[in-house]
Amino acid sequence: MLFAAMAGAAVVYPVASAPAASADPCPDVQVVFARGTFEPAGVGAIGQAFVDSLRAQLPNKSVAVYAVNYPASLDFARAADGVLDASNKVQDVVTTCPNTKMVLGGYSQGAAVMAYTTTDTLPPNYQLPAGITGPMPKSTAGHVAAVTLFGKPSSGFLQMLDQTAPPITIGAEYGPKALDLCVDNDPVCSGNGGDPGAHGSYAVNGMTDQAAGFAAQHVTTDVT
Protein backbone atom coordinates (compact mmCIF):
# COMPACT_ATOMS: atom_id res chain seq x y z
CA MET A 1 0.00 0.00 0.00
CA LEU A 2 2.69 2.48 0.98
CA PHE A 3 4.90 1.77 -2.06
CA ALA A 4 1.98 1.75 -4.45
CA ALA A 5 0.81 5.12 -3.17
CA MET A 6 4.23 6.67 -3.60
CA ALA A 7 4.56 5.22 -7.07
CA GLY A 8 1.22 6.70 -8.04
CA ALA A 9 -0.43 3.33 -8.68
CA ALA A 10 -4.16 3.09 -8.12
CA VAL A 11 -4.44 0.31 -5.59
CA VAL A 12 -7.75 -0.13 -3.78
CA TYR A 13 -8.39 -2.57 -0.97
CA PRO A 14 -11.74 -3.54 0.55
CA VAL A 15 -13.05 -1.22 3.21
CA ALA A 16 -12.80 -2.96 6.57
CA SER A 17 -13.97 -1.56 9.84
CA ALA A 18 -12.89 -2.77 13.26
CA PRO A 19 -15.39 -5.20 14.81
CA ALA A 20 -17.22 -4.01 17.87
CA ALA A 21 -15.50 -4.74 21.15
CA SER A 22 -16.81 -7.47 23.40
CA ALA A 23 -19.59 -6.50 25.81
CA ASP A 24 -17.28 -7.69 28.58
CA PRO A 25 -15.19 -4.63 29.52
CA CYS A 26 -12.20 -6.92 29.98
CA PRO A 27 -11.91 -9.35 27.05
CA ASP A 28 -9.64 -12.36 27.11
CA VAL A 29 -7.65 -10.88 24.24
CA GLN A 30 -7.25 -7.29 23.09
CA VAL A 31 -5.91 -6.74 19.58
CA VAL A 32 -4.36 -3.32 18.90
CA PHE A 33 -3.75 -2.96 15.15
CA ALA A 34 -2.44 -0.11 12.98
CA ARG A 35 -3.54 0.02 9.34
CA GLY A 36 -1.38 0.79 6.31
CA THR A 37 -1.00 4.01 4.35
CA PHE A 38 -4.20 5.34 2.75
CA GLU A 39 -6.35 2.51 4.13
CA PRO A 40 -9.67 3.85 5.49
CA ALA A 41 -10.16 4.26 9.23
CA GLY A 42 -10.30 0.92 11.01
CA VAL A 43 -7.86 -1.96 10.99
CA GLY A 44 -7.61 -2.18 7.19
CA ALA A 45 -7.88 -5.21 4.92
CA ILE A 46 -4.75 -6.96 6.22
CA GLY A 47 -5.73 -6.26 9.80
CA GLN A 48 -9.25 -7.57 9.25
CA ALA A 49 -7.97 -10.80 7.71
CA PHE A 50 -5.64 -11.24 10.68
CA VAL A 51 -8.40 -10.58 13.24
CA ASP A 52 -10.83 -12.95 11.51
CA SER A 53 -8.24 -15.72 11.52
CA LEU A 54 -7.25 -15.07 15.14
CA ARG A 55 -10.87 -15.27 16.28
CA ALA A 56 -11.29 -18.55 14.39
CA GLN A 57 -8.22 -19.95 16.13
CA LEU A 58 -9.38 -18.79 19.58
CA PRO A 59 -13.04 -19.93 19.51
CA ASN A 60 -13.38 -20.05 23.28
CA LYS A 61 -11.94 -16.62 24.00
CA SER A 62 -13.40 -13.15 23.62
CA VAL A 63 -11.31 -11.02 21.25
CA ALA A 64 -11.75 -7.24 21.23
CA VAL A 65 -10.20 -5.04 18.56
CA TYR A 66 -8.85 -1.51 18.71
CA ALA A 67 -7.90 0.32 15.52
CA VAL A 68 -5.01 2.71 16.09
CA ASN A 69 -6.06 6.28 15.36
CA TYR A 70 -3.56 8.07 13.12
CA PRO A 71 -3.56 9.67 9.64
CA ALA A 72 -1.83 6.79 7.78
CA SER A 73 -0.75 9.31 5.15
CA LEU A 74 2.45 9.98 3.22
CA ASP A 75 3.44 12.40 5.96
CA PHE A 76 5.47 9.77 7.80
CA ALA A 77 6.22 12.10 10.70
CA ARG A 78 2.54 11.76 11.63
CA ALA A 79 3.17 8.09 12.39
CA ALA A 80 4.08 9.48 15.80
CA ASP A 81 0.35 10.12 16.30
CA GLY A 82 -0.18 6.40 15.97
CA VAL A 83 2.62 5.58 18.39
CA LEU A 84 1.07 7.89 20.98
CA ASP A 85 -2.43 6.49 20.44
CA ALA A 86 -1.28 2.86 20.51
CA SER A 87 0.82 3.42 23.63
CA ASN A 88 -2.09 5.10 25.40
CA LYS A 89 -4.40 2.20 24.52
CA VAL A 90 -1.90 -0.41 25.68
CA GLN A 91 -1.34 1.40 28.97
CA ASP A 92 -5.08 1.76 29.47
CA VAL A 93 -5.59 -1.99 29.05
CA VAL A 94 -2.75 -2.71 31.47
CA THR A 95 -4.42 -0.49 34.07
CA THR A 96 -8.08 -1.40 33.60
CA CYS A 97 -7.82 -5.02 32.45
CA PRO A 98 -4.56 -6.43 33.83
CA ASN A 99 -5.56 -10.03 33.07
CA THR A 100 -6.29 -9.33 29.41
CA LYS A 101 -3.62 -10.54 26.99
CA MET A 102 -2.77 -8.13 24.21
CA VAL A 103 -1.81 -8.82 20.62
CA LEU A 104 -0.18 -5.88 18.84
CA GLY A 105 -0.08 -5.73 15.07
CA GLY A 106 0.39 -3.50 12.09
CA TYR A 107 0.71 -3.43 8.32
CA SER A 108 3.12 -1.31 6.26
CA GLN A 109 3.34 2.12 7.91
CA GLY A 110 1.22 0.61 10.68
CA ALA A 111 3.91 -2.02 11.24
CA ALA A 112 6.38 0.81 11.78
CA VAL A 113 3.95 2.42 14.22
CA MET A 114 3.66 -0.76 16.25
CA ALA A 115 7.39 -1.47 16.23
CA TYR A 116 8.03 2.08 17.45
CA THR A 117 5.41 1.52 20.15
CA THR A 118 7.42 -1.39 21.55
CA THR A 119 10.88 0.12 21.15
CA ASP A 120 13.12 0.52 24.19
CA THR A 121 15.98 2.50 22.63
CA LEU A 122 16.27 5.95 21.10
CA PRO A 123 19.06 7.39 18.93
CA PRO A 124 21.42 9.81 20.72
CA ASN A 125 20.04 13.36 20.82
CA TYR A 126 16.76 12.27 19.20
CA GLN A 127 13.97 14.69 20.05
CA LEU A 128 10.76 12.84 20.85
CA PRO A 129 7.59 13.99 19.06
CA ALA A 130 5.09 16.01 21.06
CA GLY A 131 3.11 13.93 23.54
CA ILE A 132 5.58 11.03 23.68
CA THR A 133 7.72 10.97 26.80
CA GLY A 134 9.73 7.83 26.07
CA PRO A 135 9.45 4.05 25.80
CA MET A 136 6.65 2.25 27.64
CA PRO A 137 7.58 0.73 31.02
CA LYS A 138 9.29 -2.65 30.70
CA SER A 139 6.56 -4.22 32.82
CA THR A 140 4.07 -3.52 30.02
CA ALA A 141 5.62 -6.27 27.93
CA GLY A 142 4.32 -8.87 30.38
CA HIS A 143 0.77 -8.02 29.29
CA VAL A 144 1.53 -8.44 25.58
CA ALA A 145 1.29 -12.01 24.30
CA ALA A 146 2.43 -11.38 20.72
CA VAL A 147 3.43 -8.76 18.16
CA THR A 148 2.65 -9.44 14.50
CA LEU A 149 3.94 -7.17 11.75
CA PHE A 150 3.28 -7.29 8.00
CA GLY A 151 5.43 -5.49 5.42
CA LYS A 152 7.37 -3.33 7.88
CA PRO A 153 9.40 -0.69 5.96
CA SER A 154 13.06 -1.57 5.52
CA SER A 155 15.74 0.89 6.58
CA GLY A 156 16.32 1.84 2.95
CA PHE A 157 12.65 2.46 2.30
CA LEU A 158 12.37 4.42 5.53
CA GLN A 159 15.12 6.76 4.37
CA MET A 160 13.10 7.54 1.24
CA LEU A 161 10.14 8.49 3.42
CA ASP A 162 11.79 10.48 6.19
CA GLN A 163 15.54 10.80 6.66
CA THR A 164 15.02 12.10 10.20
CA ALA A 165 13.02 9.08 11.34
CA PRO A 166 14.70 6.81 13.91
CA PRO A 167 15.42 3.17 12.99
CA ILE A 168 12.36 0.92 13.21
CA THR A 169 13.24 -1.54 15.95
CA ILE A 170 11.22 -3.91 18.13
CA GLY A 171 12.01 -3.65 21.83
CA ALA A 172 14.08 -6.41 23.43
CA GLU A 173 11.24 -7.37 25.77
CA TYR A 174 8.97 -7.99 22.78
CA GLY A 175 11.43 -9.59 20.35
CA PRO A 176 10.94 -13.22 21.48
CA LYS A 177 7.19 -12.96 20.92
CA ALA A 178 7.27 -10.95 17.68
CA LEU A 179 6.67 -12.19 14.15
CA ASP A 180 7.92 -9.82 11.43
CA LEU A 181 6.61 -11.03 8.05
CA CYS A 182 7.80 -9.82 4.66
CA VAL A 183 6.99 -11.18 1.21
CA ASP A 184 10.22 -11.75 -0.74
CA ASN A 185 9.26 -9.40 -3.59
CA ASP A 186 7.70 -6.71 -1.40
CA PRO A 187 9.64 -3.49 -2.17
CA VAL A 188 8.60 -1.87 1.11
CA CYS A 189 10.10 -4.43 3.48
CA SER A 190 12.52 -6.38 1.27
CA GLY A 191 15.68 -4.69 0.06
CA ASN A 192 15.54 -6.73 -3.14
CA GLY A 193 11.79 -6.53 -3.70
CA GLY A 194 10.55 -5.25 -7.04
CA ASP A 195 6.87 -6.18 -7.18
CA PRO A 196 4.57 -3.43 -5.82
CA GLY A 197 1.66 -5.88 -5.91
CA ALA A 198 3.40 -8.13 -3.41
CA HIS A 199 2.94 -5.50 -0.70
CA GLY A 200 -0.82 -6.06 -0.71
CA SER A 201 -0.73 -9.85 -0.80
CA TYR A 202 -0.57 -10.65 2.93
CA ALA A 203 -4.30 -11.29 3.29
CA VAL A 204 -4.33 -13.85 0.46
CA ASN A 205 -0.94 -15.57 0.67
CA GLY A 206 -1.49 -17.29 4.01
CA MET A 207 0.61 -14.94 6.10
CA THR A 208 -2.30 -13.48 8.09
CA ASP A 209 -3.26 -17.05 9.03
CA GLN A 210 0.37 -17.76 9.92
CA ALA A 211 0.52 -14.69 12.13
CA ALA A 212 -2.82 -15.52 13.75
CA GLY A 213 -1.57 -19.02 14.54
CA PHE A 214 1.58 -17.56 16.07
CA ALA A 215 -0.43 -15.12 18.21
CA ALA A 216 -2.97 -17.75 19.25
CA GLN A 217 -0.21 -20.08 20.41
CA HIS A 218 1.33 -17.35 22.53
CA VAL A 219 -2.04 -16.40 23.98
CA THR A 220 -2.92 -19.96 24.97
CA THR A 221 0.48 -21.06 26.25
CA ASP A 222 1.26 -17.97 28.31
CA VAL A 223 4.44 -17.30 26.35
CA THR A 224 5.03 -13.74 27.54
C-alpha distance (Angstrom), angle and dihedral (degrees) to the residues before:
residue distance angle dihedral
M1 . . .
L2 3.78 . .
F3 3.82 94.9 .
A4 3.77 93.1 43.6
A5 3.79 91.4 52.1
M6 3.79 92.6 50.8
A7 3.77 91.4 47.2
G8 3.78 90.6 52.3
A9 3.80 94.6 -117.2
A10 3.78 117.3 150.7
V11 3.77 102.8 -123.1
V12 3.79 118.1 165.7
Y13 3.78 125.3 -174.3
P14 3.81 127.7 -169.0
V15 3.76 115.6 -83.8
A16 3.79 108.7 -108.6
S17 3.75 125.7 -177.3
A18 3.78 125.6 -161.7
P19 3.82 112.7 -97.6
A20 3.77 116.6 -112.9
A21 3.78 115.0 -89.3
S22 3.77 120.0 -105.9
A23 3.80 116.7 -85.9
D24 3.80 86.6 -122.3
P25 3.82 105.2 88.5
C26 3.79 88.7 -142.1
P27 3.81 110.5 46.1
D28 3.77 122.7 -167.3
V29 3.80 89.6 -116.5
Q30 3.79 130.8 23.6
V31 3.80 117.1 -162.7
V32 3.81 115.9 -158.8
F33 3.82 109.0 -169.5
A34 3.81 133.3 176.6
R35 3.80 118.1 -153.5
G36 3.80 127.3 -137.3
T37 3.79 130.0 -100.0
F38 3.82 115.4 -59.8
E39 3.81 93.7 1.0
P40 3.82 111.1 136.5
A41 3.79 120.2 -102.1
G42 3.78 111.9 -68.4
V43 3.78 130.3 54.3
G44 3.82 95.2 -50.9
A45 3.80 129.5 -131.7
I46 3.81 96.1 -64.6
G47 3.78 91.6 45.4
Q48 3.80 92.2 49.1
A49 3.80 92.3 50.9
F50 3.80 89.2 50.1
V51 3.82 93.5 48.5
D52 3.81 92.8 47.3
S53 3.79 91.0 51.7
L54 3.80 93.2 45.1
R55 3.80 91.6 52.3
A56 3.80 90.2 49.6
Q57 3.80 90.2 52.2
L58 3.82 93.2 47.3
P59 3.83 100.5 46.3
N60 3.79 94.5 157.0
K61 3.79 97.2 49.1
S62 3.78 131.6 76.3
V63 3.80 111.3 -120.7
A64 3.81 119.7 -163.6
V65 3.80 122.3 -169.5
Y66 3.78 131.2 -147.1
A67 3.80 120.3 -170.6
V68 3.80 111.4 -148.0
N69 3.79 110.5 -118.7
Y70 3.81 111.8 -131.7
P71 3.83 136.8 117.8
A72 3.84 97.3 -101.6
S73 3.81 88.1 -156.7
L74 3.80 135.0 137.2
D75 3.79 88.0 -91.6
F76 3.80 92.7 94.9
A77 3.80 92.8 -175.4
R78 3.81 86.7 70.4
A79 3.80 88.5 65.8
A80 3.80 82.2 87.3
D81 3.82 86.9 71.9
G82 3.78 87.7 61.4
V83 3.79 93.0 47.7
L84 3.79 90.2 52.9
D85 3.81 93.3 46.4
A86 3.81 93.9 45.8
S87 3.80 92.3 46.9
N88 3.79 91.4 49.9
K89 3.81 91.3 50.2
V90 3.80 92.9 48.1
Q91 3.79 92.0 49.1
D92 3.79 90.9 47.3
V93 3.82 91.3 54.2
V94 3.80 90.8 47.8
T95 3.80 89.8 53.8
T96 3.80 101.5 39.7
C97 3.81 101.5 30.3
P98 3.81 107.5 25.9
N99 3.81 93.1 166.1
T100 3.80 93.9 54.1
K101 3.80 115.0 103.7
M102 3.77 115.2 -137.4
V103 3.78 129.9 -145.1
L104 3.81 114.3 -163.4
G105 3.78 120.4 -160.3
G106 3.75 145.0 161.8
Y107 3.78 144.4 173.8
S108 3.81 127.1 -138.8
Q109 3.81 107.7 -38.8
G110 3.80 85.6 6.3
A111 3.80 89.3 58.8
A112 3.80 88.0 56.2
V113 3.80 89.5 49.4
M114 3.78 92.1 53.2
A115 3.80 94.6 44.2
Y116 3.80 89.4 51.3
T117 3.81 88.5 49.2
T118 3.80 90.6 59.5
T119 3.80 97.9 39.6
D120 3.80 119.6 122.1
T121 3.81 99.7 -172.7
L122 3.79 134.2 64.9
P123 3.82 129.1 -165.0
P124 3.83 115.1 -103.8
N125 3.80 112.2 -84.1
Y126 3.81 92.0 4.5
Q127 3.79 111.0 156.3
L128 3.79 111.2 -138.2
P129 3.81 117.3 -130.1
A130 3.79 117.4 -104.7
G131 3.79 113.5 -74.2
I132 3.81 95.8 20.5
T133 3.78 114.0 103.5
G134 3.80 98.8 179.2
P135 3.81 142.8 -69.6
M136 3.80 119.3 -24.0
P137 3.82 116.0 -97.2
K138 3.80 112.8 -81.6
S139 3.80 89.8 -121.8
T140 3.82 89.0 66.7
A141 3.79 90.2 72.4
G142 3.80 90.0 67.9
H143 3.80 89.1 67.3
V144 3.81 94.0 51.6
A145 3.80 114.8 84.7
A146 3.81 98.2 -176.2
V147 3.79 145.7 -4.3
T148 3.81 118.0 -148.9
L149 3.79 121.4 -172.4
F150 3.80 129.5 -175.9
G151 3.81 123.8 -162.8
K152 3.81 96.7 -12.2
P153 3.84 109.7 -170.0
S154 3.79 114.1 -99.9
S155 3.80 119.9 -127.0
G156 3.80 90.0 -103.5
F157 3.78 93.2 50.9
L158 3.79 90.6 45.7
Q159 3.79 90.4 56.5
M160 3.80 89.6 56.2
L161 3.80 89.5 54.2
D162 3.78 102.3 42.1
Q163 3.80 124.5 -7.9
T164 3.80 90.5 -164.6
A165 3.80 94.6 56.4
P166 3.82 116.2 111.5
P167 3.83 119.0 -118.1
I168 3.80 113.4 -78.8
T169 3.78 103.8 -116.1
I170 3.80 134.1 162.2
G171 3.80 114.0 -130.6
A172 3.81 118.1 -105.4
E173 3.81 92.0 -117.9
Y174 3.81 90.1 57.7
G175 3.81 100.7 38.4
P176 3.83 97.4 88.5
K177 3.80 90.9 54.6
A178 3.81 98.1 40.3
L179 3.79 127.9 103.7
D180 3.82 114.1 -163.0
L181 3.82 108.8 -169.7
C182 3.80 125.6 -167.1
V183 3.80 129.1 171.1
D184 3.81 109.6 -129.4
N185 3.81 94.5 -121.2
D186 3.81 96.2 40.5
P187 3.84 105.7 122.1
V188 3.81 92.5 -159.0
C189 3.80 98.1 59.9
S190 3.81 103.7 16.0
G191 3.78 119.2 70.3
N192 3.80 89.9 -147.9
G193 3.80 97.7 40.6
G194 3.78 118.3 125.8
D195 3.79 105.6 165.7
P196 3.83 113.2 91.3
G197 3.80 89.3 -169.3
A198 3.79 90.8 62.2
H199 3.80 90.1 68.4
G200 3.80 91.1 68.3
S201 3.80 97.1 44.1
Y202 3.81 100.8 87.8
A203 3.80 94.9 97.5
V204 3.81 93.0 53.7
N205 3.82 104.8 33.5
G206 3.80 97.0 66.7
M207 3.79 97.1 -103.4
T208 3.82 95.7 112.9
D209 3.81 87.8 54.2
Q210 3.81 89.7 47.2
A211 3.79 91.2 51.4
A212 3.80 92.1 45.7
G213 3.80 90.1 52.3
F214 3.79 90.1 50.1
A215 3.82 92.0 49.7
A216 3.80 93.5 44.4
Q217 3.79 91.4 52.6
H218 3.79 91.5 51.7
V219 3.79 91.7 46.7
T220 3.80 94.1 51.1
T221 3.80 98.7 40.3
D222 3.80 97.6 45.4
V223 3.80 92.0 -121.6
T224 3.79 97.7 165.7
